[in-house]
Amino acid sequence: MYLIGLRYCGGCNPEIDRTGLVEHLQETMKRRGFAVRCVLDKEAATDLILLINGCKHACLEQEFPGSGQGPPIISVRGEMVGDRYVQERDMPEVLMEAIMGEKNREGEPPQ
Protein backbone atom coordinates (compact mmCIF):
# COMPACT_ATOMS: atom_id res chain seq x y z
CA MET A 1 0.00 0.00 0.00
CA TYR A 2 1.40 3.37 -1.06
CA LEU A 3 0.83 6.03 1.61
CA ILE A 4 0.27 9.66 0.57
CA GLY A 5 0.37 12.43 3.15
CA LEU A 6 -2.13 15.17 2.30
CA ARG A 7 -1.55 18.76 3.31
CA TYR A 8 -4.22 21.37 2.61
CA CYS A 9 -3.69 25.12 2.57
CA GLY A 10 -5.96 27.37 4.62
CA GLY A 11 -8.32 27.87 1.70
CA CYS A 12 -8.41 31.66 1.81
CA ASN A 13 -8.58 32.07 -1.98
CA PRO A 14 -9.32 28.68 -3.60
CA GLU A 15 -9.44 28.48 -7.39
CA ILE A 16 -10.25 24.75 -7.24
CA ASP A 17 -12.37 22.37 -5.17
CA ARG A 18 -9.53 21.01 -3.03
CA THR A 19 -11.40 18.21 -1.30
CA GLY A 20 -13.24 17.29 -4.50
CA LEU A 21 -9.90 17.00 -6.28
CA VAL A 22 -8.59 14.54 -3.69
CA GLU A 23 -11.82 12.52 -3.81
CA HIS A 24 -11.61 12.28 -7.61
CA LEU A 25 -7.91 11.40 -7.42
CA GLN A 26 -8.62 8.55 -5.01
CA GLU A 27 -11.47 7.28 -7.21
CA THR A 28 -9.26 7.42 -10.32
CA MET A 29 -6.45 5.54 -8.61
CA LYS A 30 -8.80 2.91 -7.21
CA ARG A 31 -10.38 2.40 -10.64
CA ARG A 32 -6.91 1.82 -12.08
CA GLY A 33 -6.05 -0.71 -9.36
CA PHE A 34 -3.44 1.45 -7.65
CA ALA A 35 -3.40 0.56 -3.93
CA VAL A 36 -3.07 3.91 -2.18
CA ARG A 37 -4.15 5.44 1.09
CA CYS A 38 -4.24 9.17 1.77
CA VAL A 39 -3.69 10.40 5.32
CA LEU A 40 -3.79 13.77 7.05
CA ASP A 41 -1.67 12.63 10.00
CA LYS A 42 1.50 14.74 9.88
CA GLU A 43 3.35 12.20 12.01
CA ALA A 44 2.69 9.26 9.66
CA ALA A 45 5.62 7.90 7.67
CA THR A 46 4.47 8.49 4.10
CA ASP A 47 5.84 7.57 0.69
CA LEU A 48 4.90 10.95 -0.80
CA ILE A 49 3.48 14.29 0.32
CA LEU A 50 0.77 15.94 -1.78
CA LEU A 51 0.39 19.67 -1.17
CA ILE A 52 -3.10 20.88 -2.07
CA ASN A 53 -2.80 24.66 -2.46
CA GLY A 54 -6.06 26.28 -3.54
CA CYS A 55 -4.32 29.04 -5.50
CA LYS A 56 -1.06 29.84 -7.28
CA HIS A 57 0.37 31.58 -4.21
CA ALA A 58 1.09 28.08 -2.83
CA CYS A 59 1.42 28.94 0.87
CA LEU A 60 2.21 25.34 1.77
CA GLU A 61 5.44 25.42 -0.20
CA GLN A 62 6.91 27.68 2.48
CA GLU A 63 6.44 24.85 4.99
CA PHE A 64 7.70 22.15 2.59
CA PRO A 65 10.64 23.55 0.63
CA GLY A 66 11.53 20.13 -0.85
CA SER A 67 15.06 20.02 0.50
CA GLY A 68 15.58 16.46 -0.73
CA GLN A 69 15.15 15.02 2.75
CA GLY A 70 12.08 12.94 3.39
CA PRO A 71 9.45 11.79 0.93
CA PRO A 72 9.01 13.36 -2.51
CA ILE A 73 6.60 16.30 -2.71
CA ILE A 74 4.05 17.04 -5.42
CA SER A 75 2.40 20.44 -5.27
CA VAL A 76 -0.97 21.51 -6.63
CA ARG A 77 -1.11 25.30 -7.01
CA GLY A 78 -4.65 26.20 -7.97
CA GLU A 79 -4.96 25.04 -11.57
CA MET A 80 -1.33 23.97 -11.71
CA VAL A 81 0.41 20.71 -10.88
CA GLY A 82 4.00 21.69 -10.22
CA ASP A 83 4.76 24.23 -12.93
CA ARG A 84 2.25 22.81 -15.43
CA TYR A 85 -1.15 24.40 -16.04
CA VAL A 86 -3.89 21.76 -15.85
CA GLN A 87 -7.63 22.25 -16.10
CA GLU A 88 -9.33 21.17 -12.89
CA ARG A 89 -11.23 18.33 -14.58
CA ASP A 90 -7.92 16.82 -15.80
CA MET A 91 -6.06 17.12 -12.51
CA PRO A 92 -6.80 13.66 -11.06
CA GLU A 93 -5.29 11.96 -14.12
CA VAL A 94 -2.24 14.26 -14.19
CA LEU A 95 -1.69 13.81 -10.47
CA MET A 96 -1.96 10.05 -10.76
CA GLU A 97 0.71 10.07 -13.48
CA ALA A 98 2.97 12.23 -11.29
CA ILE A 99 2.46 9.97 -8.28
CA MET A 100 3.16 6.85 -10.36
CA GLY A 101 6.29 8.52 -11.70
CA GLU A 102 7.55 9.17 -8.17
CA LYS A 103 6.67 5.63 -7.12
CA ASN A 104 8.56 4.15 -10.07
CA ARG A 105 11.54 6.42 -9.37
CA GLU A 106 11.77 4.82 -5.93
CA GLY A 107 12.34 1.49 -7.64
CA GLU A 108 8.98 -0.10 -7.01
CA PRO A 109 7.34 -1.94 -9.89
CA PRO A 110 4.22 -0.28 -11.33
CA GLN A 111 0.89 -1.83 -10.39
C-alpha positions as CSV (number, residue, x, y, z in Angstrom):
1,M,0.0,0.0,0.0
2,Y,1.4,3.4,-1.1
3,L,0.8,6.0,1.6
4,I,0.3,9.7,0.6
5,G,0.4,12.4,3.2
6,L,-2.1,15.2,2.3
7,R,-1.5,18.8,3.3
8,Y,-4.2,21.4,2.6
9,C,-3.7,25.1,2.6
10,G,-6.0,27.4,4.6
11,G,-8.3,27.9,1.7
12,C,-8.4,31.7,1.8
13,N,-8.6,32.1,-2.0
14,P,-9.3,28.7,-3.6
15,E,-9.4,28.5,-7.4
16,I,-10.2,24.8,-7.2
17,D,-12.4,22.4,-5.2
18,R,-9.5,21.0,-3.0
19,T,-11.4,18.2,-1.3
20,G,-13.2,17.3,-4.5
21,L,-9.9,17.0,-6.3
22,V,-8.6,14.5,-3.7
23,E,-11.8,12.5,-3.8
24,H,-11.6,12.3,-7.6
25,L,-7.9,11.4,-7.4
26,Q,-8.6,8.6,-5.0
27,E,-11.5,7.3,-7.2
28,T,-9.3,7.4,-10.3
29,M,-6.4,5.5,-8.6
30,K,-8.8,2.9,-7.2
31,R,-10.4,2.4,-10.6
32,R,-6.9,1.8,-12.1
33,G,-6.0,-0.7,-9.4
34,F,-3.4,1.5,-7.7
35,A,-3.4,0.6,-3.9
36,V,-3.1,3.9,-2.2
37,R,-4.2,5.4,1.1
38,C,-4.2,9.2,1.8
39,V,-3.7,10.4,5.3
40,L,-3.8,13.8,7.0
41,D,-1.7,12.6,10.0
42,K,1.5,14.7,9.9
43,E,3.3,12.2,12.0
44,A,2.7,9.3,9.7
45,A,5.6,7.9,7.7
46,T,4.5,8.5,4.1
47,D,5.8,7.6,0.7
48,L,4.9,11.0,-0.8
49,I,3.5,14.3,0.3
50,L,0.8,15.9,-1.8
51,L,0.4,19.7,-1.2
52,I,-3.1,20.9,-2.1
53,N,-2.8,24.7,-2.5
54,G,-6.1,26.3,-3.5
55,C,-4.3,29.0,-5.5
56,K,-1.1,29.8,-7.3
57,H,0.4,31.6,-4.2
58,A,1.1,28.1,-2.8
59,C,1.4,28.9,0.9
60,L,2.2,25.3,1.8
61,E,5.4,25.4,-0.2
62,Q,6.9,27.7,2.5
63,E,6.4,24.8,5.0
64,F,7.7,22.1,2.6
65,P,10.6,23.5,0.6
66,G,11.5,20.1,-0.8
67,S,15.1,20.0,0.5
68,G,15.6,16.5,-0.7
69,Q,15.1,15.0,2.8
70,G,12.1,12.9,3.4
71,P,9.5,11.8,0.9
72,P,9.0,13.4,-2.5
73,I,6.6,16.3,-2.7
74,I,4.0,17.0,-5.4
75,S,2.4,20.4,-5.3
76,V,-1.0,21.5,-6.6
77,R,-1.1,25.3,-7.0
78,G,-4.6,26.2,-8.0
79,E,-5.0,25.0,-11.6
80,M,-1.3,24.0,-11.7
81,V,0.4,20.7,-10.9
82,G,4.0,21.7,-10.2
83,D,4.8,24.2,-12.9
84,R,2.3,22.8,-15.4
85,Y,-1.2,24.4,-16.0
86,V,-3.9,21.8,-15.8
87,Q,-7.6,22.2,-16.1
88,E,-9.3,21.2,-12.9
89,R,-11.2,18.3,-14.6
90,D,-7.9,16.8,-15.8
91,M,-6.1,17.1,-12.5
92,P,-6.8,13.7,-11.1
93,E,-5.3,12.0,-14.1
94,V,-2.2,14.3,-14.2
95,L,-1.7,13.8,-10.5
96,M,-2.0,10.0,-10.8
97,E,0.7,10.1,-13.5
98,A,3.0,12.2,-11.3
99,I,2.5,10.0,-8.3
100,M,3.2,6.8,-10.4
101,G,6.3,8.5,-11.7
102,E,7.5,9.2,-8.2
103,K,6.7,5.6,-7.1
104,N,8.6,4.1,-10.1
105,R,11.5,6.4,-9.4
106,E,11.8,4.8,-5.9
107,G,12.3,1.5,-7.6
108,E,9.0,-0.1,-7.0
109,P,7.3,-1.9,-9.9
110,P,4.2,-0.3,-11.3
111,Q,0.9,-1.8,-10.4
